[in-house]
């Protein structure tokens, strides 16, 4: 059984569920604390915990071979969370994904490899994973799923170029993607981003 923290409405009673995915060096508890700023009062909230507090060892644009084993295990963890939600009777179109930094990259990668109608996908500073973007890795149709990607326009870890390339690929797969790049150097989650997703995704 995967290691997961929970908050919000029990899965057996909820009609919506969200998977929160923490960043490198962080914890399930830390990403759960973000939920108090989001409109998630009627959601079941699941926050998986990465082994060693990291979903994969190297940068998200590093060697595919170096990250492969850990990345596959981490994607399986998200699939376990989604499967648990589906078994509770919550349909995929009422499942949401949200991640920050490394967790944002993982949320986008998982969604693109399992493209379908989701409730929404929120990536606070993230892009699709790999040395180069390879469209052949991804399949399915997002059927208009809203996707938000927010970041600094010059983030040290996640280049704006990769964010925009990721957004273009997701759009080709049927996602309704919004990218907001901010004119600051901060690797953080901004109040404007919180407000946007609360009004546009977590309605």
C-alpha positions in Angstrom: 0.0 0.0 0.0 1.3 3.4 -0.9 2.1 6.0 1.8 -0.7 8.7 1.7 -2.0 11.4 4.0 -5.7 12.4 3.9 -7.8 15.4 4.6 -11.2 16.7 3.7 -14.3 14.6 3.1 -13.9 10.8 3.3 -13.7 9.2 -0.1 -16.9 7.2 0.6 -18.8 10.4 1.0 -17.2 12.8 -1.5 -18.2 13.5 -5.0 -14.9 15.1 -5.9 -11.3 14.2 -5.1 -7.9 15.8 -5.5 -4.4 14.4 -5.4 -1.9 16.8 -4.0 1.8 16.2 -5.0 4.6 17.7 -3.0 7.9 19.0 -4.3 11.4 17.7 -3.9 12.5 17.7 -0.2 9.0 18.4 1.0 6.3 16.1 2.5 2.7 15.1 2.1 1.9 17.2 5.2 3.5 20.3 3.7 1.4 20.1 0.5 -1.7 19.3 2.6 -1.2 22.7 4.3 -1.8 24.4 1.0 -5.3 23.0 0.9 -6.5 25.5 3.5 -6.0 28.3 0.8 -7.9 26.4 -1.9 -11.7 25.9 -2.4 -11.6 22.3 -1.5 -14.3 22.1 1.2 -16.3 19.4 -0.6 -13.3 17.4 -1.8 -11.6 14.2 -0.6 -7.9 15.2 -0.4 -5.1 12.7 -0.9 -1.5 13.6 -0.6 1.0 10.7 -1.4 4.4 10.7 0.2 7.5 10.2 -1.9 10.2 7.8 -0.8 13.0 10.0 0.6 10.9 13.1 0.0 11.8 13.0 -3.7 9.8 11.6 -6.7 12.9 11.2 -8.9 16.6 11.8 -8.2 17.7 14.3 -10.9 16.3 17.4 -12.5 13.1 16.9 -14.6 15.1 17.6 -17.8 18.1 15.4 -16.9 19.0 12.1 -18.4 15.9 9.9 -18.9 17.9 6.8 -17.9 18.9 8.4 -14.6 15.3 9.2 -13.5 13.6 6.2 -15.1 13.2 3.7 -12.2 12.2 6.3 -9.6 9.9 8.1 -12.0 8.1 4.9 -13.0 7.5 4.1 -9.3 6.2 7.6 -8.6 3.8 7.4 -11.6 2.6 4.1 -10.2 2.0 5.8 -6.8 -0.3 8.3 -8.5 -2.1 5.5 -10.3 -2.7 3.8 -7.0 -4.2 7.0 -5.7 -6.4 7.4 -8.7 -7.5 3.8 -8.6 -8.5 4.1 -5.0 -10.6 7.2 -5.9 -12.2 5.4 -8.8 -13.0 2.4 -6.7 -14.8 4.7 -4.2 -17.2 5.6 -7.0 -15.8 9.0 -8.0 -15.5 9.3 -11.8 -12.3 10.4 -13.5 -13.9 13.7 -14.6 -14.2 14.6 -10.9 -10.6 13.8 -10.1 -8.1 16.7 -9.8 -4.3 16.8 -9.7 -2.2 19.6 -8.2 1.5 19.7 -7.6 4.3 22.2 -6.9 7.7 22.1 -8.5 8.8 18.5 -8.8 5.2 17.6 -7.9 3.9 19.8 -10.6 6.1 18.1 -13.2 4.9 14.7 -12.0 1.3 15.8 -12.1 1.6 16.9 -15.7 3.6 13.8 -16.7 1.0 11.5 -15.1 -1.9 13.3 -16.7 -0.3 13.3 -20.2 0.4 9.6 -20.0 -3.2 8.9 -19.0 -5.0 11.6 -20.9 -8.7 11.6 -20.3 -11.4 14.0 -19.0 -10.1 15.1 -15.5 -11.7 17.7 -13.3 -8.7 19.8 -13.6 -4.9 19.8 -13.4 -2.9 22.5 -11.6 0.9 22.7 -12.0 2.6 25.4 -9.8 6.0 25.7 -11.6 6.3 22.5 -13.7 6.6 21.0 -17.2 6.5 17.6 -18.8 9.4 15.4 -17.8 12.3 14.3 -20.1 15.6 15.4 -21.7 13.4 16.3 -24.7 9.7 16.3 -25.1 8.6 13.1 -26.8 5.0 13.2 -27.9 5.0 9.4 -28.6 5.1 8.8 -24.8 1.6 10.3 -24.4 -1.8 9.2 -25.5 -5.5 9.8 -25.0 -7.7 12.9 -25.2 -8.2 15.4 -22.4 -11.6 16.4 -23.8 -11.3 20.0 -22.6 -9.8 19.3 -19.2 -8.7 22.7 -17.7 -5.0 22.8 -17.0 -3.2 25.6 -15.2 0.6 26.1 -15.3 2.0 29.1 -13.3 5.6 30.0 -12.8 8.3 32.7 -12.8 9.2 33.7 -16.3 12.8 32.9 -15.4 12.6 30.1 -12.8 16.0 28.5 -12.1 14.6 24.9 -12.1 11.9 25.1 -14.7 12.6 27.0 -17.9 9.7 29.0 -19.4 10.5 27.4 -22.8 9.7 23.9 -21.5 6.6 25.2 -19.8 5.3 26.6 -23.1 6.3 23.5 -25.1 4.5 21.4 -22.5 1.4 23.6 -22.8 1.4 23.3 -26.6 1.6 19.5 -26.4 -1.2 19.3 -23.9 -3.4 21.5 -26.1 -2.8 19.2 -29.0 -4.2 16.4 -26.7 -7.4 18.3 -26.1 -6.6 20.2 -22.9 -7.7 23.7 -22.2 -4.4 25.1 -21.0 -3.7 28.4 -19.3 -0.1 29.5 -18.7 0.7 32.4 -16.4 4.4 33.5 -16.3 5.2 36.1 -13.7 7.8 38.8 -13.9 9.7 37.8 -10.8 12.5 35.2 -10.0 10.7 33.5 -7.2 10.3 29.7 -6.9 7.0 29.8 -5.1 3.2 29.7 -5.3 1.8 33.2 -5.7 -1.5 34.6 -4.3 -2.6 35.4 -7.9 -2.2 31.8 -8.8 -4.2 30.6 -5.9 -6.9 33.1 -6.7 -7.0 32.1 -10.4 -7.4 28.4 -9.7 -10.0 29.0 -7.0 -12.1 31.0 -9.4 -11.5 29.0 -12.6 -10.9 25.3 -11.5 -12.0 24.7 -7.9 -15.4 26.3 -8.4 
